[in-house]
Amino acid sequence: MQISAMWNHQIDFNLIYSILKCTQGKIDQTIEFLSMFETWKLQPNNIKKYEKKKNEFIEKRCCNHDITLLSIFLEEKGVLGYTSIEFATAYTVNDGMPFVGKDNK
């Protein structure tokens, strides 16, 4: 909740949750990583990358746009050992989406 409050509750809880898992619960690292991701996400060329791949993600039932953008970001940064679509699919299937739209309000 502290992390969400820092961004005025404008960030999807599933995104925060997935980054917390990547950083093994380290709050400072999560905040730093989230800041880097939010900066990256605002660049128009990165949104265009997502728009090109969007249908591939949706076909794999990866419908959380923040998670799919995160997976593209992670793949681009060389953090993943597999593709962005494989990461988003695995996250959706293995971890599910613990938070739904009403949790974000």
C-alpha positions in Angstrom: 0.0 0.0 0.0 2.9 2.4 0.7 4.2 1.9 -2.8 0.8 2.5 -4.3 0.3 5.6 -2.2 3.6 7.1 -3.5 2.0 7.1 -7.0 -1.4 8.3 -5.7 -2.8 4.9 -6.3 -2.4 5.2 -10.0 -0.4 2.0 -10.5 -2.0 -1.4 -10.9 -1.5 -3.6 -7.8 -0.7 -6.5 -10.0 2.3 -4.6 -11.4 3.5 -3.7 -7.9 3.0 -7.3 -6.8 5.0 -8.7 -9.8 7.9 -6.3 -9.2 7.9 -7.1 -5.5 8.2 -10.8 -6.5 11.1 -10.0 -8.8 12.9 -8.0 -6.1 12.1 -10.6 -3.5 10.1 -8.1 -1.4 12.8 -5.5 -1.2 10.9 -2.2 -1.0 13.7 0.2 -2.0 14.6 -2.0 -5.1 10.9 -2.2 -6.0 10.5 1.6 -5.9 13.6 2.1 -8.0 12.6 -0.5 -10.5 9.0 0.8 -10.7 10.4 4.3 -11.3 12.6 3.1 -14.1 9.6 1.2 -15.6 7.3 4.1 -15.4 9.8 6.4 -17.1 10.4 3.8 -19.9 6.6 3.3 -20.3 6.0 7.0 -21.0 8.3 6.9 -24.1 6.1 6.8 -27.2 8.2 4.3 -29.1 7.7 1.8 -26.2 3.9 2.1 -26.4 4.2 1.4 -30.2 6.2 -1.7 -29.5 3.4 -2.9 -27.3 0.7 -2.0 -29.8 2.5 -4.2 -32.4 2.5 -7.2 -30.0 -0.8 -6.6 -28.2 -2.8 -9.2 -30.2 -0.1 -11.9 -29.5 -0.5 -11.2 -25.7 -4.2 -11.2 -25.9 -4.2 -14.6 -27.8 -2.3 -16.0 -24.8 -4.9 -14.5 -22.4 -2.4 -11.9 -21.1 -4.9 -9.1 -20.9 -3.3 -6.9 -18.2 -1.7 -4.2 -20.2 0.7 -3.1 -17.4 2.0 -6.7 -17.0 2.5 -7.0 -20.7 4.3 -3.7 -20.9 6.5 -4.8 -17.9 7.3 -8.0 -19.8 8.4 -6.1 -22.8 10.5 -3.8 -20.6 12.1 -6.8 -18.8 12.9 -8.5 -22.1 14.4 -5.3 -23.5 16.6 -4.9 -20.4 17.9 -8.5 -20.7 16.4 -9.6 -17.4 14.4 -12.4 -18.8 15.6 -15.8 -20.0 12.7 -16.1 -22.3 10.4 -13.9 -24.4 8.1 -11.2 -23.1 5.1 -13.2 -24.2 6.4 -16.3 -22.4 6.9 -14.2 -19.2 3.5 -12.6 -19.3 1.8 -16.0 -20.0 3.7 -17.7 -17.2 2.9 -14.9 -14.8 -0.8 -15.0 -15.7 -1.0 -18.8 -15.5 1.3 -19.5 -12.5 0.6 -16.5 -10.4 -2.7 -15.4 -11.6 -3.8 -11.9 -11.1 -4.4 -11.5 -7.4 -6.0 -8.1 -7.7 -9.0 -7.2 -9.8 -10.2 -3.8 -11.0 -12.2 -3.0 -7.8 -9.1 -3.5 -5.7 -7.4 -0.6 -7.5 -10.1 1.9 -6.4 
